[in-house]
Amino acid sequence: MQDGEYHPALHFIILAWEPELAVPVHCRSEAARLKMDFPYPCDWPLILRGTISAWDAIVDSEYELGVAGTVNFTVVFNATEKVDAKGLAKCYFLRYPEGCSNYHELRNIWLAANNHKENEYKDEYVLHNNLGESFTNRWVHSISSAMSSEDVRQHVQEFYSYINPVHENPARVLAEYPA
């Protein structure tokens, strides 16, 4: 950062890279190190809280340093399989608040950024900034997967069919297809 601006080469900040894969591996090793039985408390609500907390801290830092919030944010998710609509609960096809977030990491990130996510551990993280606004204007969907471009499109479309109100900003998607 210089003169209240990010370096022009910086386009986005990756808050986490495949946390749904990396964090459970770390938790298993910690449980083994501490000689605890797995499952060590380290599942999706805690992964989500860590990601939201990091995002909130960066936005806090921008404000404190007087830096214009010009870079985008993302979490690179590993969408390893196409979710089949067969067998999903009816709520999966409804908009928030009637809709459910099961099976969809983008829905869970949006809920947490907009302070709609209940934490089952009851030690809920309290947002310091308007991450909902940050999500609307600065979020980039990142998917690391062998999914086809059509499956990526459907995955993002399912997300936008859930959020309410619908964003006016166009979706920004960065999909990485591993070799």
N, CA, C and O of each residue as an XYZ file, in Angstrom:
716
protein
N       0.837     -1.177      0.000
C       0.000      0.000      0.000
C       0.880      1.237      0.000
O       1.931      1.276      0.640
N       0.430      2.237     -0.727
C       1.160      3.485     -0.771
C       0.177      4.608     -1.069
O      -0.679      4.482     -1.944
N       0.307      5.694     -0.339
C      -0.541      6.877     -0.532
C      -2.030      6.542     -0.501
O      -2.806      7.071     -1.297
N      -2.424      5.664      0.415
C      -3.831      5.316      0.585
C      -4.406      4.426     -0.496
O      -5.625      4.300     -0.617
N      -3.543      3.810     -1.280
C      -3.988      2.929     -2.360
C      -3.226      1.615     -2.297
O      -2.083      1.560     -1.843
N      -3.886      0.554     -2.765
C      -3.194     -0.707     -2.963
C      -2.313     -0.586     -4.206
O      -2.561      0.259     -5.066
N      -1.304     -1.416     -4.295
C      -0.477     -1.464     -5.495
C      -1.375     -1.831     -6.676
O      -2.223     -2.713     -6.542
N      -1.212     -1.180     -7.825
C      -2.113     -1.455     -8.959
C      -2.053     -2.894     -9.474
O      -2.977     -3.339    -10.154
N      -0.995     -3.619     -9.166
C      -0.904     -5.015     -9.617
C      -1.734     -5.959     -8.756
O      -1.980     -7.098     -9.154
N      -2.167     -5.507     -7.585
C      -2.946     -6.357     -6.682
C      -4.424     -6.254     -7.041
O      -5.030     -5.189     -6.922
N      -4.997     -7.376     -7.482
C      -6.397     -7.370     -7.908
C      -7.336     -7.973     -6.873
O      -8.480     -7.538     -6.744
N      -6.853     -8.985     -6.125
C      -7.695     -9.538     -5.071
C      -6.845    -10.196     -4.005
O      -5.686    -10.550     -4.220
N      -7.471    -10.347     -2.839
C      -6.840    -10.986     -1.698
C      -7.520    -12.335     -1.488
O      -8.742    -12.411     -1.361
N      -6.719    -13.397     -1.453
C      -7.256    -14.729     -1.199
C      -7.282    -14.933      0.310
O      -6.232    -15.035      0.945
N      -8.471    -14.993      0.879
C      -8.641    -15.154      2.321
C      -8.327    -16.575      2.775
O      -7.839    -16.776      3.887
N      -8.600    -17.551      1.934
C      -8.314    -18.957      2.247
C      -8.267    -19.732      0.943
O      -8.984    -19.416     -0.007
N      -7.413    -20.756      0.905
C      -7.301    -21.610     -0.277
C      -7.774    -23.008      0.090
O      -7.129    -23.708      0.871
N      -8.890    -23.402     -0.474
C      -9.504    -24.703     -0.226
C      -9.573    -25.039      1.265
O      -9.084    -26.087      1.686
N     -10.180    -24.154      2.068
C     -10.230    -24.409      3.515
C     -11.002    -25.663      3.876
O     -10.724    -26.284      4.902
N     -11.975    -26.051      3.044
C     -12.764    -27.247      3.333
C     -11.937    -28.516      3.208
O     -12.337    -29.568      3.705
N     -10.772    -28.427      2.539
C      -9.861    -29.563      2.446
C      -8.700    -29.426      3.431
O      -8.336    -30.388      4.108
N      -8.124    -28.232      3.505
C      -6.919    -28.024      4.308
C      -7.186    -28.039      5.809
O      -6.407    -28.616      6.569
N      -8.263    -27.420      6.239
C      -8.509    -27.294      7.674
C      -8.758    -28.650      8.338
O      -8.176    -28.905      9.393
N      -9.587    -29.528      7.782
C      -9.755    -30.841      8.423
C      -8.449    -31.636      8.528
O      -8.243    -32.350      9.508
N      -7.566    -31.520      7.530
C      -6.277    -32.194      7.598
C      -5.467    -31.645      8.775
O      -4.870    -32.404      9.538
N      -5.457    -30.327      8.908
C      -4.760    -29.699     10.031
C      -5.364    -30.151     11.363
O      -4.639    -30.434     12.317
N      -6.683    -30.215     11.419
C      -7.352    -30.615     12.660
C      -7.013    -32.051     13.045
O      -6.817    -32.354     14.222
N      -6.945    -32.930     12.052
C      -6.570    -34.316     12.341
C      -5.159    -34.386     12.918
O      -4.908    -35.130     13.866
N      -4.241    -33.611     12.346
C      -2.867    -33.637     12.855
C      -2.798    -33.028     14.252
O      -2.041    -33.511     15.094
N      -3.572    -31.982     14.511
C      -3.611    -31.386     15.853
C      -4.210    -32.349     16.860
O      -3.714    -32.471     17.980
N      -5.286    -33.041     16.461
C      -5.910    -34.021     17.350
C      -4.924    -35.126     17.685
O      -4.854    -35.571     18.831
N      -4.160    -35.574     16.692
C      -3.155    -36.621     16.928
C      -2.050    -36.099     17.850
O      -1.611    -36.795     18.765
N      -1.613    -34.874     17.597
C      -0.550    -34.283     18.415
C      -0.987    -34.138     19.873
O      -0.200    -34.350     20.796
N      -2.260    -33.772     20.062
C      -2.797    -33.585     21.415
C      -3.363    -34.878     21.994
O      -3.896    -34.897     23.103
N      -3.237    -35.960     21.223
C      -3.748    -37.272     21.620
C      -5.239    -37.220     21.957
O      -5.697    -37.774     22.957
N      -5.976    -36.530     21.081
C      -7.424    -36.406     21.232
C      -8.100    -37.268     20.183
O      -7.526    -37.551     19.132
N      -9.306    -37.677     20.471
C     -10.088    -38.397     19.478
C     -10.573    -37.409     18.423
O     -10.954    -36.281     18.738
N     -10.553    -37.845     17.180
C     -11.146    -37.046     16.120
C     -12.613    -37.444     16.054
O     -12.858    -38.645     16.163
N     -13.601    -36.607     15.894
C     -13.469    -35.287     15.321
C     -13.134    -34.208     16.358
O     -13.874    -33.954     17.308
N     -12.016    -33.616     16.124
C     -11.593    -32.414     16.831
C     -12.527    -31.311     16.349
O     -12.845    -31.286     15.160
N     -12.988    -30.390     17.211
C     -13.974    -29.391     16.768
C     -13.382    -28.449     15.713
O     -12.796    -27.418     16.042
N     -13.544    -28.814     14.469
C     -12.896    -28.066     13.395
C     -13.641    -28.296     12.096
O     -13.050    -28.740     11.112
N     -14.918    -28.003     12.081
C     -15.699    -28.254     10.892
C     -16.144    -26.937     10.264
O     -15.605    -25.878     10.582
N     -17.121    -27.008      9.379
C     -17.502    -25.859      8.565
C     -17.796    -24.587      9.364
O     -17.309    -23.533      8.955
N     -18.551    -24.595     10.469
C     -18.779    -23.324     11.167
C     -17.477    -22.642     11.606
O     -17.378    -21.416     11.552
N     -16.492    -23.411     12.035
C     -15.229    -22.812     12.461
C     -14.399    -22.341     11.277
O     -13.729    -21.312     11.363
N     -14.433    -23.078     10.178
C     -13.745    -22.655      8.963
C     -14.342    -21.330      8.492
O     -13.616    -20.400      8.142
N     -15.648    -21.258      8.488
C     -16.347    -20.054      8.059
C     -16.025    -18.881      8.969
O     -15.769    -17.777      8.487
N     -16.035    -19.099     10.258
C     -15.737    -18.024     11.206
C     -14.319    -17.500     11.000
O     -14.096    -16.291     11.044
N     -13.364    -18.390     10.776
C     -11.984    -17.963     10.536
C     -11.859    -17.122      9.282
O     -11.138    -16.124      9.267
N     -12.555    -17.516      8.235
C     -12.514    -16.782      6.974
C     -13.148    -15.408      7.120
O     -12.584    -14.411      6.669
N     -14.313    -15.350      7.746
C     -15.017    -14.081      7.936
C     -14.210    -13.158      8.844
O     -14.147    -11.952      8.602
N     -13.599    -13.707      9.876
C     -12.777    -12.921     10.793
C     -11.583    -12.299     10.065
O     -11.260    -11.132     10.288
N     -10.929    -13.072      9.197
C      -9.791    -12.557      8.428
C     -10.236    -11.436      7.493
O      -9.572    -10.405      7.384
N     -11.347    -11.643      6.832
C     -11.895    -10.637      5.910
C     -12.214     -9.353      6.677
O     -11.852     -8.259      6.245
N     -12.888     -9.494      7.807
C     -13.257     -8.352      8.642
C     -12.013     -7.592      9.109
O     -12.014     -6.362      9.151
N     -10.961     -8.323      9.456
C      -9.723     -7.694      9.916
C      -9.069     -6.873      8.804
O      -8.537     -5.795      9.066
N      -9.101     -7.367      7.579
C      -8.508     -6.624      6.463
C      -9.294     -5.338      6.202
O      -8.706     -4.278      5.991
N     -10.623     -5.437      6.217
C     -11.452     -4.242      6.015
C     -11.211     -3.246      7.156
O     -11.154     -2.039      6.925
N     -11.070     -3.756      8.387
C     -10.710     -2.901      9.533
C      -9.394     -2.179      9.278
O      -9.289     -0.971      9.488
N      -8.397     -2.922      8.825
C      -7.078     -2.351      8.561
C      -7.143     -1.287      7.480
O      -6.491     -0.249      7.591
N      -7.922     -1.535      6.438
C      -8.091     -0.527      5.390
C      -8.616      0.776      5.978
O      -8.111      1.858      5.679
N      -9.631      0.653      6.812
C     -10.227      1.836      7.425
C      -9.215      2.571      8.311
O      -9.068      3.790      8.220
N      -8.522      1.816      9.164
C      -7.568      2.418     10.082
C      -6.396      3.078      9.364
O      -5.879      4.095      9.827
N      -5.972      2.509      8.239
C      -4.845      3.050      7.487
C      -5.268      4.063      6.424
O      -4.423      4.662      5.759
N      -6.575      4.249      6.269
C      -7.070      5.182      5.273
C      -6.848      4.710      3.845
O      -6.643      5.516      2.937
N      -6.890      3.403      3.657
C      -6.663      2.824      2.341
C      -8.000      2.615      1.635
O      -8.945      2.080      2.215
N      -8.066      3.043      0.381
C      -9.280      2.836     -0.405
C      -9.472      1.344     -0.643
O      -8.533      0.650     -1.033
N     -10.674      0.852     -0.410
C     -10.979     -0.569     -0.600
C     -11.172     -0.895     -2.065
O     -12.302     -1.011     -2.539
N     -10.070     -1.044     -2.784
C     -10.145     -1.251     -4.229
C      -9.850     -2.675     -4.664
O     -10.133     -3.032     -5.808
N      -9.293     -3.492     -3.794
C      -9.018     -4.876     -4.187
C     -10.215     -5.755     -3.842
O     -10.998     -5.441     -2.946
N     -10.337     -6.848     -4.561
C     -11.427     -7.784     -4.329
C     -10.999     -8.860     -3.339
O      -9.812     -9.034     -3.063
N     -11.986     -9.579     -2.809
C     -11.747    -10.675     -1.875
C     -12.269    -11.969     -2.479
O     -13.203    -11.971     -3.280
N     -11.639    -13.078     -2.073
C     -12.107    -14.374     -2.526
C     -11.659    -15.460     -1.561
O     -10.726    -15.271     -0.780
N     -12.321    -16.568     -1.625
C     -11.900    -17.822     -1.016
C     -11.929    -18.827     -2.155
O     -12.939    -18.950     -2.848
N     -10.836    -19.544     -2.354
C     -10.797    -20.546     -3.417
C     -11.374    -21.835     -2.840
O     -10.763    -22.480     -1.988
N     -12.551    -22.194     -3.316
C     -13.210    -23.412     -2.876
C     -12.897    -24.537     -3.844
O     -12.659    -24.304     -5.029
N     -12.899    -25.744     -3.337
C     -12.702    -26.916     -4.163
C     -14.048    -27.592     -4.334
O     -14.444    -28.424     -3.518
N     -14.743    -27.235     -5.386
C     -16.037    -27.850     -5.689
C     -15.748    -29.132     -6.445
O     -15.583    -29.115     -7.664
N     -15.686    -30.237     -5.730
C     -15.197    -31.485     -6.321
C     -16.251    -32.273     -7.063
O     -15.918    -33.141     -7.870
N     -17.491    -31.995     -6.811
C     -18.509    -32.759     -7.515
C     -19.720    -31.891     -7.772
O     -20.003    -30.950     -7.029
N     -20.414    -32.214     -8.812
C     -21.632    -31.494     -9.151
C     -22.724    -31.930     -8.180
O     -22.936    -33.122     -7.959
N     -23.403    -30.959     -7.612
C     -24.505    -31.287     -6.713
C     -25.707    -31.666     -7.570
O     -26.129    -30.897     -8.434
N     -26.240    -32.822     -7.334
C     -27.394    -33.300     -8.070
C     -28.651    -32.835     -7.358
O     -28.773    -33.019     -6.147
N     -29.582    -32.241     -8.076
C     -30.811    -31.735     -7.487
C     -31.684    -32.837     -6.904
O     -32.516    -32.580     -6.034
N     -31.496    -34.065     -7.384
C     -32.302    -35.164     -6.869
C     -31.945    -35.409     -5.413
O     -30.771    -35.507     -5.057
N     -32.952    -35.506     -4.591
C     -32.734    -35.827     -3.190
C     -32.478    -34.632     -2.296
O     -32.417    -34.790     -1.077
N     -32.324    -33.426     -2.864
C     -32.114    -32.252     -2.022
C     -33.451    -31.793     -1.450
O     -34.500    -31.947     -2.076
N     -33.390    -31.232     -0.263
C     -34.600    -30.732      0.381
C     -35.193    -29.591     -0.439
O     -34.478    -28.889     -1.154
N     -36.500    -29.415     -0.328
C     -37.210    -28.370     -1.074
C     -36.621    -26.989     -0.771
O     -36.581    -26.128     -1.650
N     -36.166    -26.775      0.460
C     -35.656    -25.464      0.846
C     -34.430    -25.054      0.027
O     -34.118    -23.866     -0.057
N     -33.727    -26.028     -0.580
C     -32.552    -25.722     -1.367
C     -32.902    -24.895     -2.606
O     -32.035    -24.216     -3.158
N     -34.146    -24.943     -3.043
C     -34.569    -24.273     -4.265
C     -35.293    -22.953     -3.992
O     -35.876    -22.366     -4.904
N     -35.259    -22.485     -2.745
C     -35.936    -21.246     -2.368
C     -34.915    -20.160     -2.055
O     -33.756    -20.444     -1.751
N     -35.368    -18.912     -2.134
C     -34.524    -17.774     -1.782
C     -34.399    -17.655     -0.267
O     -35.232    -18.168      0.481
N     -33.348    -16.973      0.169
C     -33.196    -16.655      1.581
C     -34.347    -15.737      1.979
O     -34.659    -14.852      1.182
N     -35.003    -15.853      3.113
C     -34.672    -16.649      4.281
C     -35.325    -18.034      4.315
O     -35.021    -18.826      5.207
N     -36.214    -18.346      3.365
C     -36.835    -19.671      3.364
C     -35.883    -20.751      2.852
O     -36.004    -21.920      3.219
N     -34.947    -20.355      2.011
C     -34.014    -21.306      1.431
C     -32.977    -21.762      2.438
O     -32.765    -21.109      3.459
N     -32.332    -22.883      2.152
C     -31.296    -23.402      3.047
C     -29.935    -23.328      2.355
O     -29.849    -23.250      1.130
N     -28.894    -23.354      3.150
C     -27.547    -23.195      2.610
C     -26.807    -24.517      2.479
O     -25.657    -24.548      2.041
N     -27.457    -25.600      2.854
C     -26.794    -26.911      2.776
C     -26.194    -27.123      1.399
O     -26.750    -26.680      0.393
N     -25.060    -27.801      1.360
C     -24.406    -28.221      0.127
C     -23.763    -27.095     -0.680
O     -23.287    -27.344     -1.787
N     -23.734    -25.864     -0.162
C     -23.277    -24.767     -1.008
C     -22.443    -23.771     -0.215
O     -22.977    -23.011      0.593
N     -21.112    -23.775     -0.450
C     -20.209    -22.913      0.309
C     -20.439    -21.430      0.024
O     -20.294    -20.617      0.937
N     -20.792    -21.044     -1.205
C     -21.025    -19.628     -1.503
C     -22.213    -19.086     -0.720
O     -22.192    -17.939     -0.276
N     -23.242    -19.900     -0.550
C     -24.395    -19.468      0.248
C     -23.978    -19.220      1.695
O     -24.407    -18.245      2.312
N     -23.141    -20.105      2.232
C     -22.697    -19.949      3.616
C     -21.827    -18.710      3.801
O     -21.957    -18.016      4.809
N     -20.945    -18.419      2.850
C     -20.125    -17.205      2.921
C     -21.018    -15.967      2.882
O     -20.829    -15.040      3.669
N     -21.985    -15.950      1.972
C     -22.899    -14.808      1.860
C     -23.690    -14.614      3.156
O     -23.839    -13.488      3.631
N     -24.197    -15.712      3.728
C     -24.932    -15.615      4.991
C     -24.065    -15.010      6.085
O     -24.511    -14.121      6.810
N     -22.836    -15.481      6.210
C     -21.942    -14.979      7.253
C     -21.578    -13.522      7.010
O     -21.539    -12.737      7.957
N     -21.310    -13.141      5.759
C     -20.951    -11.758      5.444
C     -22.103    -10.807      5.738
O     -21.876     -9.638      6.052
N     -23.321    -11.288      5.640
C     -24.496    -10.468      5.907
C     -25.053    -10.685      7.311
O     -26.162    -10.255      7.626
N     -24.274    -11.353      8.139
C     -24.622    -11.578      9.545
C     -25.928    -12.351      9.713
O     -26.706    -12.079     10.628
N     -26.161    -13.309      8.830
C     -27.360    -14.153      8.904
C     -27.052    -15.560      9.385
O     -27.967    -16.367      9.548
N     -25.802    -15.866      9.611
C     -25.410    -17.247      9.910
C     -25.421    -17.497     11.405
O     -24.778    -16.777     12.168
N     -26.149    -18.514     11.818
C     -26.151    -18.940     13.211
C     -24.952    -19.847     13.440
O     -24.681    -20.740     12.637
N     -24.250    -19.623     14.513
C     -23.091    -20.452     14.839
C     -23.514    -21.503     15.855
O     -23.959    -21.170     16.953
N     -23.376    -22.755     15.493
C     -23.821    -23.830     16.383
C     -22.984    -23.915     17.653
O     -23.385    -24.577     18.610
N     -21.814    -23.247     17.677
C     -20.983    -23.286     18.875
C     -21.321    -22.172     19.857
O     -20.736    -22.101     20.938
N     -22.255    -21.308     19.495
C     -22.766    -20.239     20.363
C     -21.690    -19.241     20.801
O     -21.907    -18.479     21.744
N     -20.550    -19.235     20.138
C     -19.547    -18.210     20.389
C     -19.411    -17.390     19.115
O     -18.323    -17.216     18.565
N     -20.545    -16.900     18.677
C     -20.691    -16.250     17.397
C     -19.721    -15.096     17.218
O     -19.494    -14.317     18.145
N     -19.153    -14.988     16.037
C     -18.285    -13.876     15.696
C     -19.156    -12.661     15.403
O     -20.149    -12.772     14.685
N     -18.797    -11.510     15.948
C     -19.539    -10.280     15.725
C     -18.778     -9.451     14.690
O     -17.625     -9.080     14.907
N     -19.431     -9.165     13.569
C     -18.803     -8.387     12.510
C     -18.526     -6.963     12.981
O     -19.329     -6.371     13.703
N     -17.389     -6.424     12.568
C     -17.034     -5.037     12.864
C     -17.316     -4.125     11.673
O     -17.393     -2.905     11.821
N     -17.466     -4.718     10.505
C     -17.647     -3.954      9.274
C     -18.815     -4.505      8.482
O     -19.342     -5.576      8.785
N     -19.210     -3.760      7.466
C     -20.301     -4.181      6.603
C     -19.756     -5.104      5.514
O     -19.485     -4.669      4.394
N     -19.599     -6.380      5.856
C     -19.080     -7.329      4.886
C     -20.114     -7.654      3.803
O     -19.751     -8.116      2.721
N     -21.384     -7.417      4.085
C     -22.406     -7.606      3.054
C     -22.161     -6.663      1.888
O     -22.265     -7.068      0.730
N     -21.835     -5.410      2.183
C     -21.515     -4.433      1.142
C     -20.220     -4.843      0.443
O     -20.102     -4.747     -0.779
N     -19.264     -5.294      1.227
C     -17.986     -5.748      0.665
C     -18.210     -6.942     -0.255
O     -17.590     -7.039     -1.314
N     -19.097     -7.850      0.152
C     -19.402     -9.009     -0.685
C     -20.040     -8.561     -1.997
O     -19.667     -9.048     -3.064
N     -20.979     -7.656     -1.927
C     -21.681     -7.189     -3.122
C     -20.737     -6.523     -4.112
O     -20.854     -6.734     -5.319
N     -19.809     -5.727     -3.614
C     -18.986     -4.913     -4.492
C     -17.569     -5.413     -4.729
O     -16.903     -4.971     -5.666
N     -17.095     -6.344     -3.877
C     -15.684     -6.698     -3.967
C     -15.419     -8.203     -4.001
O     -14.258     -8.609     -4.051
N     -16.428     -9.022     -3.977
C     -16.246    -10.467     -3.927
C     -16.037    -11.039     -5.324
O     -16.698    -10.624     -6.276
N     -15.109    -12.000     -5.443
C     -14.893    -12.755     -6.673
C     -15.088    -14.227     -6.319
O     -14.448    -14.734     -5.397
N     -15.969    -14.913     -7.046
C     -16.164    -16.347     -6.832
C     -14.961    -17.081     -7.402
O     -14.622    -16.897     -8.571
N     -14.312    -17.911     -6.592
C     -13.153    -18.674     -7.046
C     -13.392    -20.152     -6.791
O     -13.694    -20.562     -5.670
N     -13.256    -20.934     -7.829
C     -13.515    -22.365     -7.728
C     -12.337    -23.104     -8.338
O     -11.993    -22.894     -9.501
N     -11.723    -23.968     -7.548
C     -10.629    -24.802     -8.021
C     -11.201    -26.187     -8.223
O     -11.468    -26.904     -7.259
N     -11.389    -26.562     -9.466
C     -12.103    -27.803     -9.696
C     -11.898    -28.300    -11.107
O     -11.477    -27.563    -11.999
N     -12.199    -29.542    -11.280
C     -12.210    -30.119    -12.617
C     -13.609    -30.025    -13.218
O     -13.917    -30.712    -14.192
N     -14.454    -29.175    -12.636
C     -15.808    -28.999    -13.147
C     -15.773    -28.391    -14.540
O     -14.871    -27.622    -14.873
N     -16.746    -28.736    -15.332
C     -16.870    -28.121    -16.649
C     -17.326    -26.670    -16.478
O     -17.836    -26.300    -15.421
N     -17.147    -25.864    -17.499
C     -17.593    -24.466    -17.415
C     -19.099    -24.398    -17.200
O     -19.581    -23.481    -16.535
N     -19.845    -25.336    -17.742
C     -21.296    -25.377    -17.532
C     -21.627    -25.663    -16.064
O     -22.548    -25.059    -15.515
N     -20.891    -26.574    -15.423
C     -21.130    -26.872    -14.013
C     -20.759    -25.681    -13.129
O     -21.443    -25.408    -12.143
N     -19.677    -24.968    -13.475
C     -19.308    -23.757    -12.729
C     -20.414    -22.725    -12.862
O     -20.813    -22.106    -11.876
N     -20.914    -22.536    -14.088
C     -22.004    -21.585    -14.312
C     -23.231    -21.952    -13.478
O     -23.855    -21.083    -12.870
N     -23.574    -23.232    -13.451
C     -24.740    -23.678    -12.677
C     -24.517    -23.457    -11.180
O     -25.431    -23.046    -10.466
N     -23.316    -23.729    -10.716
C     -22.978    -23.560     -9.301
C     -23.175    -22.098     -8.881
O     -23.762    -21.821     -7.835
N     -22.686    -21.179     -9.695
C     -22.822    -19.751     -9.389
C     -24.278    -19.315     -9.564
O     -24.775    -18.504     -8.784
N     -24.958    -19.838    -10.568
C     -26.364    -19.500    -10.779
C     -27.220    -19.939     -9.586
O     -28.128    -19.217     -9.173
N     -26.930    -21.118     -9.037
C     -27.665    -21.587     -7.859
C     -27.462    -20.647     -6.683
O     -28.384    -20.417     -5.900
N     -26.261    -20.105     -6.558
C     -25.989    -19.134     -5.503
C     -26.851    -17.885     -5.696
O     -27.498    -17.426     -4.755
N     -26.863    -17.337     -6.914
C     -27.630    -16.108     -7.159
C     -29.131    -16.336     -7.095
O     -29.884    -15.389     -6.869
N     -29.580    -17.556     -7.286
C     -31.011    -17.823     -7.143
C     -31.408    -17.926     -5.670
O     -32.597    -17.967     -5.353
N     -30.431    -17.967     -4.773
C     -30.674    -18.082     -3.334
C     -30.669    -16.719     -2.635
O     -31.542    -16.446     -1.810
N     -29.689    -15.859     -2.959
C     -29.531    -14.621     -2.204
C     -30.706    -13.680     -2.439
O     -31.328    -13.692     -3.501
N     -30.996    -12.868     -1.430
C     -32.142    -11.984     -1.468
C     -31.809    -10.723     -0.678
O     -31.471    -10.856      0.498
N     -31.875     -9.533     -1.215
C     -32.267     -9.261     -2.592
C     -31.161     -9.645     -3.563
O     -30.001     -9.791     -3.178
N     -31.526     -9.803     -4.798
C     -30.567    -10.200     -5.815
C     -29.591     -9.058     -6.046
O     -30.002     -7.900     -6.119
N     -28.314     -9.366     -6.162
C     -27.297     -8.350     -6.413
C     -27.488     -7.763     -7.800
O     -27.832     -8.467     -8.750
N     -27.259     -6.462     -7.899
C     -27.298     -5.827     -9.202
C     -25.952     -5.956     -9.910
O     -25.875     -5.860    -11.135
N     -24.898     -6.173     -9.134
C     -23.575     -6.295     -9.727
C     -23.446     -7.643    -10.427
O     -23.981     -8.644     -9.950
N     -22.741     -7.673    -11.554
C     -22.562     -8.952    -12.243
C     -21.632     -9.868    -11.459
O     -20.763     -9.399    -10.723
N     -21.813    -11.153    -11.617
C     -20.943    -12.133    -10.956
C     -19.552    -12.051    -11.556
O     -19.384    -11.925    -12.769
N     -18.568    -12.123    -10.688
C     -17.173    -12.187    -11.129
C     -16.669    -13.549    -10.706
O     -16.628    -13.861     -9.516
N     -16.287    -14.355    -11.670
C     -15.902    -15.731    -11.387
C     -14.497    -15.986    -11.907
O     -14.160    -15.659    -13.045
N     -13.701    -16.572    -11.052
C     -12.387    -17.050    -11.443
C     -12.392    -18.548    -11.188
O     -12.455    -18.983    -10.038
N     -12.328    -19.327    -12.234
C     -12.341    -20.779    -12.079
C     -10.981    -21.312    -12.502
O     -10.493    -21.000    -13.588
N     -10.387    -22.100    -11.656
C      -9.105    -22.721    -11.968
C      -9.355    -24.197    -12.173
O      -9.947    -24.858    -11.320
N      -8.911    -24.709    -13.289
C      -9.093    -26.118    -13.590
C      -7.753    -26.824    -13.474
O      -6.894    -26.661    -14.341
N      -7.557    -27.608    -12.415
C      -6.266    -28.307    -12.256
C      -6.003    -29.265    -13.418
O      -6.922    -29.830    -14.011
N      -4.732    -29.421    -13.714
C      -4.344    -30.319    -14.815
C      -4.497    -31.762    -14.411
O      -4.218    -32.659    -15.208
